[in-house]
Every structure is written in structure tokens, then in C-alpha cells.
Amino acid sequence: MRPKLYALWFALVGSALVTGLLLYQFYAQSSAVQLARTQADVEQACRSIAERYAFFTAGWRGPGEAAVDETLRRDLVAVATAALLRSEGIEGGIWSAGSGSLAYAFPTYEGSGPKTDLPPAEEGAIRRINADAIAAGAPALALRAGASQTLVLQACPLAGPIPGLSAWTMERVFTGRGPAYNQLLLGLGLLALTVLAAALFLGHILVGHVGRLAGLERAL
């Protein structure tokens, strides 16, 4: 009897561990965790653009913003593209307080072709976050929550020969899970609690009653 009880107890503990692991994976994909991870990613991507821009302008003394022409714009696009090559799902660029967008890049875009145009729906938010960063002289972060996604925007001022510039990055976090996802999460939680309770009850039986069975065995 004892080997069978121990086998059942190990099976229940294993089921509880597997269910707990599934719950942890669901938690790792939850909206709050995804949002925090995305904020860290866009901040790092913005710093990467700033570092590339600093390297690009090192030793150059330009006459100011009047020197921005098509050649310089193409160079700035190359700077932003190189900075975002390893930033999956993040788009961004370089912004001027006087001229607006100077460069836009989305090298990890998964569409049928390269994406080279500033998203018009988010242009107002991009303009505001860059204006805040340039005015404060410090990085700025903005979140725009929608029904199914949250837009995460980051901007950081750029030091260099051209005044009034900032780098910006943006990523979308899809937070709309729907009722089916919530029901699945609730079901897994109830299953984990049930299996854990069964394992604890069987453990109580093993500790409390196996000793009595051993005593009865010795008496027989």
C-alpha cells in the first residue's frame, strides 16, 4: 500500500508543479509585465540612437540647423536604422524642434516592404514627447492606452552641433486578451489549487497513517 500511496503523492506534486509553471508563464506574458519590459526596451533603443548620433557627429562643427539637407537626412536615417537593427518591434528616429522629423527608421518591420514613413496617427504624440524632452533637456516617457494596445513612447535630447534635436522610439504593447484568456487563467488557477490541496491531504495521510499501518504490520 505504501509504494502506491507514495507514487500517487509524487504524481500529484508533479501535476501541481507543472500547473504552477504554466501559471508563471501566463504571468510572464501578462499586460503589466509586458508593459514594463517594453518601457525598458524603448529606453535602451533611444539611448542607442543617441550613442550612434554622438559617434556620427564626433569632431564635426556644423553651422547649425540650417545645414540640414537631404544628404544629412539620409545619413541620419542610416544612424537610426543601425541603432534599431536589433530592437525587435521598435520604430524611431531623430526629431528637430524647428523642422520636425529629420529621420525615421523601422528596420524590424514585418510588412511586405520597408516602412519609411512616419506613422501619421501617432505624429501628434511623437511631436509632444520630443518637445517635452528638448524643453526639459532630459528623457521623457509617455504611455497612450487604447482598447487593445498601449503605445509606449520615449524621447531623449541629443547633444551635438545641430541644436534642438532629440531621438525618439516607440513600440506597441497588445494588452487585449479577451474573456477566453481570463477564463483559461482562472481555470488553471483553480486546477493548481485543487491539485495542491489534494497533494497536501495525501501528504497528511502518509505522515499520520502510515506509521499506524507499520505498527499494525509489526503486531501481525
N, C-alpha and C positions, 0 to 999 in steps of 0.2 A: 504493500500500500504506500509506503513512504517514497519509493522511487517515482511512483505515478504522481503523487502529490507535489513532489519537487519539480517534476517535469512540467506539470500544469502551472506551477508558480513561475518558473522560468519563462514559459510561453506568454504568460500574462505580463510579466515585466518587459519582455521583448516587444510585445504589442504596444505597451504604454510608451516605451522609448521611441518606437517608430512613429507613433501618432504625435508625440511631442516634437519630434524632428520636423514633421510636416507642418505643425503649427508654427514652429520657429521660421521655416522657410516662407510661409504666408506672411508672417510678421515682417520679415526682411523685405518683402515686396509691398508693404503697406504704404499708404499715401504719405504719412509723416516721415517715415524713414527715407522714402524716395525723394521727398522734397529736401530733406537735409543733405542727402548725397548730391542732389542736383545743385544746391547752393554752393557746396564746396567745389564742384566741378566747374561751374561758371566763374567762380572767383579765381581758380587756378588758371583757367583759359584766358581770363582778362589779364592776369599777370604775365602770362606767356606772350600775349600780343605786346604788352608794354616792354618786356625784355627784348623781343625781336626789334621793336621800333628803336629802342635805345642803341642796340647794336648797329642798326641801319643808319642812324644819324650820328654815330660817333665820329667826332672830328670834323663834322660839316657845319659851317656857319652860313645858314641860308638868310636871305634878306627878309624873311617873314612870310606871312600867309599869302602875299601877292605872288609868291613864286610857285604856287600850286598850279601845275598844268597837267595835261593828260599823261605825260610821261611819268611824272611823280605819282599821279593817281594809280597808274599801273604798277609802279613799284610798291606802293602801299598795299595794294591788293595782294601782291606776292608776299609781303610781310605778314598780312593777316592770314593768308592761306597756309603758309608754312607754320604759323603758330597754332592753327586749329586742326592740323592734319590728324592728330591723334586724339582729338576731343570729339568722341562719338556723339552725334546728335546736337552739337553746339554750333550755332552760327554767330557771326560777329563782324566787327570791322573797326574803322577809325573814323571819328566824328570831329567836325570843326564847329566851333561856336558861331562862326560867321557864315560858313559855306554849307553846313550840313554834312551829309555823308560824303567822305572822301574815298572810302574803300569798304567793300562788303565781300565776305567770303563765307562759304558753307561747303567745305571740301568733303564732308561725310554725308552729304545729301543723298538720299536713296532713290531719287526720282529717275526718270528716263534720261535726263541730261543734266549738265551742271547748272546749279542755281546761282545766278549772278546779280539778281535784283533785290533791293531792299524790300522786305515784306511790307506792303502798303498798310495793312490792317494794324500793324504794330509800330508804324513810323512815329506816331504821336508819343507813344510811351518811350520809344528809343530816344526821341528828341529831349523829353523831360529828364530822363535818367542821366543823359550826358550833360545837360545843362546843370543839374544838381552837382555832379562830380566836378565839373570845371569851376563852378562858383565856389564850392567848398574846398577845392584843392585836395580832396580825399575820395576814396572809393565810395560808391553809392550802390545800394541794393534795392530792388523793387520787386514785389510779387503781385501778379494780377490773377485772381482766382476766377475761374469760369465754371460752367456746369459740369464739364467732363475733363478739364485740364487746367493747370496752373502755369502761368508764364513767369519764368524767373529771369530777371534782367540784372546785369551787373555792369557798372561803368567805372573806369579809373582814369584819372588825369595823366597826360603824357608830358614829360619834360623834354624839351628839345628846342631846336632853332625856330620851329613854327609855333607861335603862341596859340593858346585856346584850343588845344587838341585833347581828345580823350579816346581811350579804347573801350569797346563795349562788347558784351557777349550775351547770348540769350539761349534758353532751352525750354522746351515744353515738357511738363510732367502730367501724364494722363492719370487722373485720380478717379474717374468714374468707373466704379467696379460693378454697380448694379445689385439688385436684390439676390440674384443667384449666387454671387460671390459671398455675400453676407450670410446666406443660408448655409452654404458649404462650410464657411468658417465656424458658424455656430454648431453645425453637426459634428465637425472634427473636435471642437472643444468639449461637447457632451460625451463623445466617444472616448476621448482621453481621460476625462473624469471618471467615466464608468469603468474603464479598464484598470485605472489606477486604484479605484475603490475595491474592485474585485481582487487585485493583487494584494492590497493591504489586508483584506479579510482573510484570504487564503494564508498569508503570512502569519496572521494571528492564530489560525487553526494549527499551522505547522509548529509554531512555538509552544502553544498551550496544550495541544492534544497529543502530539507525537510522543512527548515524554510519558504521558499516561499509557499510551499504547505500548511503549517499551517496557514499562513496569508490568503491564498485564502479560506481555510476552515472557518476561522473566518468571512471573508467578506460574504461568502454564508450564 
